[in-house]
């Protein structure tokens, strides 16, 4: 006899669905989430010297997607417009979406390219392989106030001794000149 498997009951929402709804979860009280912005699923990797960001955006028109880069942060945003039907249900997500990704060190922001195919947006950024060489940085000693006052008093005593040497030399010179005149 075949044993029957119990039906699987979902008691917890799908984790990714929860993450996509995070802006609504974080809304305070009865306030709406800020501009109803949703995220999107991404994958990121480096392939042959190119940093690639792929975004899952099924059913989008590429004209409704904006890509910007500013200060090493790549921003992908857009909007999926809802189609209203009289009857039926939907699990599609509509509205604004946005994701920001920090670009890796060495990313050449002037050479970014993007293409959209079969519901996947792919953004490619060349990455220079030049890593900064490790180097030692010498640490300079700072002077404490005691050391500064000692240094000033040493400078003053040096100046006094220089003055007394000059006055001695001057008096010796004057004495020698007076002896010559006699």
C-alpha positions as CSV (number, residue, x, y, z in Angstrom):
1,X,0.0,0.0,0.0
2,X,1.2,3.5,-0.8
3,X,1.4,5.9,2.1
4,X,0.0,9.3,1.6
5,X,2.3,12.3,2.0
6,X,0.8,15.1,4.2
7,X,0.0,18.3,2.4
8,X,2.6,21.0,3.0
9,X,1.2,24.0,4.7
10,X,3.1,27.3,4.4
11,X,3.0,28.9,7.8
12,X,5.7,31.5,7.2
13,X,5.8,33.8,4.2
14,X,8.6,33.3,1.6
15,X,11.7,35.0,2.9
16,X,12.3,36.9,-0.4
17,X,8.8,38.1,-0.5
18,X,9.2,39.4,3.0
19,X,12.4,41.2,2.0
20,X,10.7,42.7,-1.0
21,X,8.0,44.0,1.3
22,X,10.4,45.4,3.8
23,X,9.6,49.1,3.1
24,X,6.0,48.4,4.0
25,X,7.0,46.5,7.1
26,X,9.2,49.3,8.4
27,X,6.5,52.0,7.9
28,X,5.5,53.6,11.2
29,X,1.9,53.4,12.4
30,X,-0.5,54.1,9.7
31,X,2.0,56.0,7.5
32,X,2.6,54.6,4.1
33,X,6.1,53.4,3.2
34,X,8.1,56.1,1.5
35,X,6.9,56.3,-2.1
36,X,6.1,52.6,-2.0
37,X,9.6,51.7,-3.4
38,X,10.3,48.0,-3.9
39,X,13.5,46.2,-4.4
40,X,14.5,43.7,-7.0
41,X,16.5,40.5,-7.0
42,X,20.2,41.0,-8.0
43,X,23.3,38.9,-8.7
44,X,26.8,40.4,-8.8
45,X,30.0,38.9,-10.0
46,X,33.4,39.6,-11.7
47,X,33.9,38.0,-15.0
48,X,37.2,38.5,-16.9
49,X,37.9,42.0,-15.6
50,X,34.3,43.1,-15.7
51,X,32.0,43.7,-12.8
52,X,28.5,42.5,-13.7
53,X,25.3,43.3,-12.0
54,X,22.2,41.4,-13.2
55,X,18.7,42.4,-12.1
56,X,15.6,40.3,-12.4
57,X,13.0,42.6,-14.1
58,X,10.5,40.5,-15.9
59,X,7.9,42.2,-18.2
60,X,9.7,45.6,-18.1
61,X,10.1,48.0,-20.9
62,X,13.7,49.1,-21.1
63,X,12.5,52.7,-21.5
64,X,11.0,52.5,-17.9
65,X,14.4,51.6,-16.4
66,X,16.9,54.3,-15.3
67,X,20.6,53.5,-14.4
68,X,22.8,56.1,-12.7
69,X,26.2,56.1,-11.2
70,X,27.4,58.6,-8.7
71,X,30.4,58.5,-6.3
72,X,30.9,54.7,-6.9
73,X,27.3,53.9,-6.3
74,X,25.3,52.3,-9.1
75,X,21.5,53.0,-8.8
76,X,18.9,51.0,-10.8
77,X,15.3,52.3,-10.6
78,X,12.2,52.2,-12.6
79,X,8.4,51.6,-12.4
80,X,6.1,48.7,-13.4
81,X,2.6,50.1,-14.0
82,X,-0.3,48.1,-12.8
83,X,-2.9,46.8,-15.2
84,X,-6.4,46.9,-13.5
85,X,-8.8,44.0,-14.2
86,X,-12.4,43.7,-12.9
87,X,-12.0,40.2,-11.6
88,X,-9.1,38.1,-10.6
89,X,-6.1,38.2,-8.3
90,X,-2.4,39.1,-8.9
91,X,0.8,38.3,-7.1
92,X,2.8,40.6,-9.4
93,X,4.5,43.6,-7.8
94,X,3.7,47.0,-9.3
95,X,5.0,50.4,-8.6
96,X,8.5,52.0,-8.1
97,X,11.5,49.9,-7.5
98,X,15.1,50.9,-6.7
99,X,18.4,49.2,-5.7
100,X,21.8,50.7,-5.0
101,X,25.1,48.8,-5.3
102,X,28.5,49.9,-4.2
103,X,31.0,49.5,-7.1
104,X,34.3,47.7,-6.4
105,X,37.6,49.6,-6.2
106,X,39.0,50.2,-9.7
107,X,35.6,50.3,-11.5
108,X,35.7,52.5,-14.6
109,X,32.5,54.5,-14.3
110,X,33.0,56.1,-17.7
111,X,32.7,52.7,-19.5
112,X,29.5,51.4,-18.0
113,X,27.1,49.6,-20.4
114,X,23.7,48.0,-19.9
115,X,21.4,45.7,-21.9
116,X,18.0,44.1,-21.3
117,X,17.1,40.7,-22.6
118,X,14.4,38.1,-21.6
119,X,13.5,40.0,-18.4
120,X,17.1,40.4,-17.1
121,X,18.9,43.7,-17.0
122,X,22.7,43.3,-17.2
123,X,25.0,46.2,-16.3
124,X,28.7,45.7,-17.1
125,X,31.5,47.9,-15.6
126,X,35.2,47.3,-16.5
127,X,37.4,47.0,-13.5
128,X,41.1,47.9,-13.5
129,X,43.2,45.2,-11.9
130,X,45.7,47.7,-10.5
131,X,45.6,47.2,-6.8
132,X,47.4,49.7,-4.6
133,X,50.7,48.3,-3.5
134,X,51.0,47.9,0.3
135,X,53.3,50.5,1.8
136,X,54.5,51.6,5.2
137,X,53.6,55.0,6.5
138,X,56.1,56.5,8.9
139,X,54.6,58.0,12.1
140,X,55.9,61.4,13.1
141,X,56.4,62.2,16.7
142,X,54.5,65.1,18.0
143,X,55.9,67.3,20.7
144,X,54.3,67.6,24.1
145,X,53.9,71.0,25.7
146,X,56.8,70.2,28.1
147,X,59.1,69.4,25.2
148,X,58.1,72.6,23.5
149,X,58.9,74.7,26.6
150,X,62.2,72.9,27.0
151,X,63.1,73.5,23.4
152,X,62.2,77.2,23.7
153,X,64.4,77.6,26.8
154,X,67.2,75.8,25.0
155,X,66.8,78.2,22.1
156,X,66.8,81.2,24.4
157,X,70.0,80.1,26.1
158,X,71.6,79.4,22.8
159,X,70.7,82.9,21.6
160,X,72.1,84.4,24.9
161,X,75.4,82.5,24.5
162,X,75.6,83.6,20.8
163,X,75.0,87.2,21.9
164,X,77.7,87.0,24.6
165,X,80.1,85.4,22.2
166,X,79.5,88.2,19.7
167,X,79.9,90.8,22.4
168,X,83.2,89.2,23.5
169,X,84.4,89.1,19.9
170,X,83.5,92.7,19.5
171,X,85.3,93.7,22.7
172,X,88.4,91.7,21.7
173,X,88.3,93.3,18.3
174,X,88.0,96.8,19.8
175,X,90.8,96.0,22.3
176,X,93.0,94.9,19.5
177,X,92.3,98.0,17.4
178,X,93.1,100.2,20.4
179,X,96.4,98.5,21.0
180,X,97.3,99.0,17.4
181,X,96.6,102.7,17.5
182,X,99.0,103.1,20.5
